[in-house]
Amino acid sequence: MKTPFTDADTEIAERNGTRLVRVTPRHDGDHRAWFTANAEALRSAMYEHAAVMVKGSGLVEQAELADLAEEIGGATLEYNERSTPRSRVTGKVYTSTEYPADQSIPQHNESAYSENWPHNVFFFCALAAQTGGETPVADSGAVLEKLPADLVRRFEDKGVLYTRTYRTGMGLSWQEGFQSDDKGHVENYCAEHGIRTEWDGDVLRTRQRRPAVTVHPVTGKKVWFNQAHLFHVEALPQAVREGLLEICGEDGLPRNAYYGDGSPIGAEEIETIQGAYAETTLAEPWRTGDLLMIDNILTSHGRRPFTGDRKVLVAMTQRKA
């Protein structure tokens, strides 16, 4: 451990290049003092490992998550330019993505399709599920190393083109996606962030090109950083995919992904990417009170299906200078 923790027991879980450090504090009940004393060690561990999970964090209040996230990670962020449904809990603390309990959420780097992606993501387990419901992680560098060199080269050269169609009743509306009812505000936001727009009445289509591979600004590590495999129509179950294509056509899908020059990404390429994630993903069981923190460039996350009630809260931050 580059920066050792004080008053804590630690152990490392590892799977095919992905590492998670479990930290169990030894404190007298003053958990905030423990986090303050170990803030630098926690930041260092996020660079050194894929993820850090503080077991039995001591957090009990929702607002406290934002305070701790700011102390360790930097200024907390709003969830703008949304691609999945979430609810605001308090301030800049949100629920984790609200998908049905029987569905998995694929591995992804938060908001990699956007210019406004967070540097760190903090997950607090306010209530662990009866079974399942883990938030698995994967090292983005390990994913890159698992991918064929020719596939990486194509994505690196071309980037990823993300396409969205916002319409009421099918996926997110543009009002929810951009957190505004003002078309002028949405137009200005998109123009400022390199997003092409096209309106058809109250239906909005957007196109944005983003990198597929990036280099971490602190560690210098080269990583796979995109959501092509999640946006791509092949990520959908066959029945859903066929139904949407019949109703909307390819140009009207709620979301899809292409190479940055607009050429198609093949189904076999998406399968290869999904396989690289599957090989490197590590899932640590949640217990109520646990806190998971990740560097969003170095680490992807997802969600496993679950039974029973589950409540995981999220705060996202901009890195401290």
N, C-alpha and C positions, 0 to 999 in steps of 0.2 A: 504494500500500500504506500503510495508516494507521500500522502499526507495522512498520518495515522489518526484514528479516532480516539477520543478520550472517553473514559467511562463507558465502554461499549464492548460487546462481543461481536466478532465478525466471522463470516465464512463466505466462500465463493461457490456459486453454482455455475456450471459451464456446459455448453452444448455446441459443438461444431463451430467454434469461434465466437459464440455469444456468451458473455459473462454477466452475471448479476451478483452484486455483493449484498448479502443480508447483514443488516446492522441491528443489533438488539441493545438499546441503551440500558445502562445501569445508572439510574438516577433515583433521587429521593422523592420523586413526584413532581419536581419542577422541570417539566419537559421543555418549556421555552428556554430556560437557561442552558439545557443540554444542546438544543439546536443552535443557539447563539455561539456556544463554545466550539461547536463542530461544523459551523457553516462553511469554512474554507475546506475542511476535509470532505464534506459532502459535494462541494463543487468539483474538487479534484477527482473524487471517485467517479463522477459522471463522465469525465474525460477519459479516465483510465479503464472503466468498465462500461458495458452497454447500459446498465441500469443499476440503481441503488434502491433497495427496499428497506425502510425502517420499520421493523416489526414492533408492534405495540407503541406507536408514536406518542400516544398521550393526547392527541387532538380530539376534541369533543365538539367544538363549535365550528359551524360552517365558515364564519368570517375569519377564523384563525388560519384556515388554509391559505387564504390570500396573503395574510401577514407573513406566514412562514415562506411562501413562495417568493415574495418580494425580498425577504431577508437573504435567501439563498440564491435565487435566480435572477432577480432584477424586477423591473416594473411589470405589473400584471397587465394583460392585454384583453381587449374586447374580442369576442368571437364574431368577426366580420367575414364577408365573402364566404358564406357558409355553403357546405356541400351535404351536411347531414343535420337531422333535427336534434336540437338540444334546448334545454330550458335554463334560464338564468335562475340561480338559487339565491344569491345575494351578491351585490357589487359585481365583481368580475369572476365570480365562482359559478360554474355551470354544472349541470348533470353531464355524465358521460353520454355518448351517442345513444339515442333512444331508438333502438332496434328491437324487434321481437326477441324474447328470451331464447327461443329455439334456433336462432340464427347466429352464425359466426360473423364477426367483422374482420375482414382480411388485414394482414399487416400493412401498415402505412406510416409514413412520416407526416405528421400533422400539417395540413394545408400546404403540402409541397407543390400543389398546382398554383399557388398564389405567390405574389411578391411579399405578402404580409404574413409569412409563416413564423410561428414562435420559435425561440431558441431553446426553451425548456418547457416541459409539460410535467405537472404534478398531479398525481391521482391519489385521492384519499378514500379509503374504503370505510364509509360510514356504517355499512351493513353488508356483511358477506353473504353470498347466496347459500342456499341449502346445499347444492352441489354445483360444481363448475363455476363459470363466470370469471375465470382468470383473465388478466390483462397480459397476454404473452408479449415478449420483446424479442427483437432480432437485431444483431449488430449490422449496421448498414455497410460497413466495410467487408464483413464476412459474406454478406449477400453478394456484393460486387465480385468477390473472389470466386464464388461458386458459378458465376455466369460465364458462358462461352465468350472468348475474346472478340469474335466477330460480331456477336449480338451487342456487346458493350460498345464496340467501335461505332456501329450504326446509330445507337441511341446517343452516344457522345457527340457524334458529328451533326445529327439532325435535331436532337432534343425531342420534346413531346408536345403535341398540339392537343389541348384539352377543349372539348366542345360541350356546351351546355344548352339546353332548351328549357326555359322556365315557363311553365304554364300552370294554371290553377288546377288542382286535383291530380297532378301527376308529378311526383317528386316535390321539391321545394318551389314555391312561387318566387318571383324575383324580389317581391317585397320582403320575404323572409330571408332569402339568400343575401341580400344587401342591406337588410335592416333599415329599409326606408320605403315610403309610399310615393316618393318624389322621383319621377322619371329623369328629371334634370340632374338630380343628385347622383343617380345611378350612372348616367351618361358621363358626368364629370369624373366620378370615381374610376370608371373603366378607362377613360381617356388618359388619366394620370398613371394608370398601372398597366398599360399595354394590352388592354382587353378590347377586342373588336366587338362591336354590337350591331344587332339587326333587329328591328321591331316589326312585328306583324300584329297590329292592333295591340292587345295587352300581352302578347307572347313575345318573350325576349330570347334571342339566340346570341350566345357569346362564343368567342374563339380566343384562346390565349396560348402562346408558345412559351415553354419553360424548359430549363435544362433538365437532363436526366441523371447527370452525374455532377457532383460538386466536391469541393475541397473544404474541410472544416477550417474556419479562420484561426482557431487557436491551436489545434493539434497538428494541422497540415495533413490529416488523413483524407484520402480519396474514398468517396462513398457513393453508393447507389441511392439517389434521392429524387423520387418521383412517385406519382400515383397512376402510372399508365395501366398497370394490371388491375387496379381497382375501378378506374373509370371505364375501361374497355368493355364493350358489350359482351364479350366472351366471359366476363366475370359473373354474369347473371346465370341463374339456373335456366336450363334449356327452355322450359315452358314459358318462363317470364320473358326470356330473350325473344322467342318467336312471337309471343303476343305483342310485345312492344314494337317490334319491327313491322308487324302487320298493321298496327294502329297508327304508328308515328312515321314509319319509314326511317332509314338510317339517318337522314339529315335532321329528323325531329326527335331523336332519342333524348331523354332527360340528361344523359351524359354519355360521352364516348371519348376515346383517345386514339390518336394517330401519331405517326412520326411527325416531327416538326415541320416538314415540307408538305404535309397533307397526305402522304402515301400511307397505305394501310399497314397496321401491325398485325401479323398473322396470328391465328389461334395457337399455333405451335410455339410461337415466341412467348405469348402470355402464359402458356403452360410451363415453359422453361423457367420463367421468372417466378411463378407460383411455387415451382419445385425448389428453387433456391431459398425462398423464404421458409418453406416447410422443413428443409434440412437444418436451418440455423435457428429456428424459433425455440425459445425456452419459456415455459410457463410456471410461475411461482404461485402456489395457492394463496388466495386472500384470506386474511383473518380480520374481523372487524377491528378497526383502529390502525391498520397498516397504512403506510405512506410510500408510494412508489414515485421516484423522480427520475426523469430521463433527459438527456441531451437530444433534442429533436432531430438534429442532423445525423448524429452517430447512431441513433437507435430508432427503430420502428416499433409500433405497438398495434395491438388488435384486441379482440374480445372473443372468448369462448362461450358457447351456449351455457345456459344455467337453468336451475329450477329453484323455486322459492323466490322470496323478495331479495332484491339486490340494490344497493345504493352506493355508487362510486361517483365522487365529485371531482371536478377538474379545474385547475387554474393554469394559465399559460403565461409565460414571461418573456421579456426581452433581456438578453444577457447583460450583466453588469459590465461596465467599461473596464 
